[in-house]
Amino acid sequence: MALGSPFGTFRPPNISPDPVDGIGRWTPVDLANALVGGVSPEREHYYPAFPYTSFTGMTAGDIRDLYAYLMTLPKVSGRAPPHHPSILFRIRRFVGFWKLLFFREGQSEARLSGEPIHDRGAYLVESISHCAECHSSRNVFGAIKPDTRFAGGVDPQGTGFVPNITQQDLGKSSEQDISTMLKTGDTPDHGRVGSSMADVVTNTAMLPDSDRDAIARYIKALPALPTPEP
């Protein structure tokens, strides 16, 4: 897979447990460092096309579980072609400078209320599903603009415009509408989700109802924000 962006073309790596081409030699700590700190076992900075900016809020228990699951998958040989970043990011130290400006290790953007279903949704939306990574606009350095978080933005690959999912656009949708959409792909206006969201629904459809309901609870609690200009 090739992920196009204004900052170059990035290719997701082999994360099967193959010991040569994949992550078979990684330890749980290596995976935690990648997800929470955005660094490789060789201590190189990962490009933020890998959304560690959201995964950094994951719990240690979930990272251990994820590692255990990944190690059960079939080993697949072969490596993806190299990244082709823009000139600015060809030197990895520049990524480190970007992280100093826009990345806060271990800090989640989740808005917690103390209500268990809402706060479970906060964790799923902000850290695990990293919804804001697509449903937001970005500045010239590729970082999310805080005042557009969840308000929509240009698709990261430049193929369209991702919709606003704050109450500005979803105010008429109920929690049940959102939960159903995450299970079936059917929208409240009798349409179907499309583009990359169809792939997201393929995954959210496998969640337990309680997690889809929690995501819906959190999304419905997002304050209304105006949709930025495409």
LINPE-V615938 format. One record per helix or strand of 2 or more residues. SS is the DSSP state (H for helix, E for strand). FROM is the first residue (numbers start at 0). LEN is the number of residues. If there is no record, write none. Layout:
[[SS,FROM,LEN] [SS,FROM,LEN]]
This chain:
[[E,2,3] [E,7,3] [H,27,10] [H,51,4] [H,59,11] [E,83,2] [H,86,3] [H,91,11] [H,115,13] [H,130,3] [H,145,3] [E,152,2] [E,160,2] [H,166,4] [H,174,10] [H,194,10] [H,208,12]]
